[in-house]
Amino acid sequence: MRVGGHGPWSFEVAEGERVAVVAGSSYARLALVSILAGCLPPASGRLRLLGEDPNALPRAKALALFRQVGIVREGGGLVSNLRAWENVLLPASYHEGLEADEVLPRVQGYFERLGLAGDALASCLDSLPGLLPEHWRRIVGLVRALVMEPRLMLYEVILDGLPASLARAVAELVASFHDGRPGRTSVFVVTHAASVSQLAAARTIELRGD
């Protein structure tokens, strides 16, 4: 697979693995995540997610495939004119038909594990994304993805810029989430190999030729 002027890259992640992928530069990392998220086709080569090539599927089948993929972007990937709570609820309501009172206990549980509860949590969920610090936008995006219980989780620089205590809590949460479903796969895309140590990845893939 080639990403713009980067690559060619070829790597495989088996079902159930927890893997860190070091992209080598911010541009390459952003392009790689965009390809894995289905937002950008590779310049050459093929992408396979959960055994399927999303770029070769009819739109309806590609959308069904991506419902099994949770993506946490560096900046959260939130809809700017929806409150944080509405961002979390939207995919669960639209894709799974869940009501707010079904989703809220799970959301509260995840945030409590990250040290946010009570009035502080209510304030966070009631805020528009632009009023939140970038790392909390990423945390909202993380919780939104976890609520959907995907088979494959894709994390973009999930720990970068987090306070130490929050980074530890996030690392513990994503590790326990990975272990919570047989066969769940976790891919951590990072720019620097030094940022891998907290992620408890079983394997690190360093992409060359970028």
N, C-alpha and C positions, 0 to 999 in steps of 0.2 A: 504494500500500500504506500502511495506517495501523497504527501500533504503539501500542496503548493510546491515550493522549492525545496521541501524537506523530504528526507527519506532516501531511497525506499526503505520501508520498515516492514517487518513480518514478525508477528508474535501471536501466540495462542494462549488463552486462559481457560483452563478446564473448569467444568461445573464444580462448584463447591470451593474453589480456591479463593484465597485472600492475597491479592497481588498488588504491589506498587509498581507503577510505570513511570520512569524518569524520562521526561520529554526533552530536557536539555536546554530549552529556552522558553520564555513566556509565549512567544509567537507560536512555536511548535506545539506547546501545551494547549493553548487556546484552540488552535486548528484541530488538534487531535480530539479534544473533548467535543468540539462541534460536529466532527464526523461521527464519533461514537454516539452522540445524542440525536443523530439523524438530521441535523441542521445543514450539513454540508457534505456533498458527495466527495469521495477521494478523487484526487486528480488522476490517479491510475490505481489499478489493483481492485481488490474486493474487500468488503467488510461483511462479517457474519456475526450476528448477535443471536444467542440462544439457538444456534443452528440454522438461522435464516439470513438471507441477504436482504435487508430492509429496502435497499434501492431497487431491487428487482420485484418487489411485491406490489400488488394493487394497493391503493391508498388505504382501503378499509383494513386489509390484513396487516399493513405496516403499522397502522395506529394500534391495532390489537397487540402487535408485538411490543411496541413501545410502552404499552400499559404494564408490561412485566418488567420494565426497566425504571429504576429510580435514579435521578440525576441531581446532584447537588453542585450548583455552579459557584464559583468564587464569590460572586456578588449576590447570590441567592436565587437569581433568575425569577424574581417576583414581578407581578403585574403592578405597575407603579400607582395606578389610581384605585387599587383595592387595598383595604386594610390588611394587616398581616393575617388576622383571623380568616378573612375572606379568601386570601391566597391559599391558606392551609386547607380550608373546607372545599374549595372549588373542584379539584380533581376527584376527591372522594365522593362528592355529591354528583358530579357529572358522569364519572365513569362507573362508580359502584352504587349509585343511588342511595348513599348514606345520608341520614339526617344529622343536623348539628349536634343533637344530644347523644348520638351514637359516636361521633368523632371526638367530642370535647374531652371525655375521660382519658382517651389515649393521648391526646395532645397535652393535657395537663401532666400526665405521667411522664412523658418524654421531657418536658420542660423542667419538671421537678428534679429529674435525674441530672439535669444540667444546672441546677441551683437557682431556678427562676420559678417563683410561685406567688400566690396571693395578689396583692395590688400591683407588684412589679410585673407579673405576668399579664394581668389584665391591661395594664398600660401598654405593654409591648404589643399584644394582640390587637389593641384598638388603634394602633398607630399606622399611618401610611409608611410604606417602605423607605421613602426618602427622609423620614424623620428618625430612622433607626441608624445606629452605627453599622458600618459595612459588615462587621463580623456577626452582628445579631441578625442582619438580613440573611446571611449564610445559614445561621442556626434555624431561622424560620423555614428556609428552603430545605434544610435537613429534616426537620420534623414533618413538613409536608410530604417529603418522599417516603419517610418511614411509615407514615400512616397508611400508605397504599400497599404495604407488605410485598414489595417486588421481589422477583427471583434474582435479579441482577442489580447491584448498586454501583454507581459510578460517582466517585467523589473527586472534585477538583480542588486541590490544595486545601483540604478540609481543615487543617490545623493552623495554617499560616496566619500570623497576626493575632491569634487568640491569646488572652491572658493565660498564664501557666495552669491555673486551677481549672479553667474552662476547657483548655486543651486536653487535660487529663480526663475530664468528665466526658468530653466528646469521644475521645479514643476508646474509653471503656464502653460507652453506649454503642458505638458502631461495631465494636468487637462482639458484644453480647447480641446485637441484632443479627449479625452474620451467623452466629451459632444457634439462633433461635429457629431456623428452618433448615432441614436437611437439603443440601444441594444449593443453598444460596451462595452466590458469587459476589465478591467485593473487589472492585478495581479502584485504586487510589492513584490519580494522575498528579504528579508533582513535577517541579522544575529542577529541584536540587536533591541529590541523593541524601544529603544530611538531614532532610526533613522526614525521612522514612522511619527513623528509629522508634517513634512513639506509636506507629500504626500497627504493630504486631503482624505485619505482612509475612506470609510464609515464603515469599519469593519476590525478588526485585528484578525488573526488566529495565535495562538501560538502553534506550533507543539510540542507534548510531546513525551517522550519515545526515545529521541535521545541522 
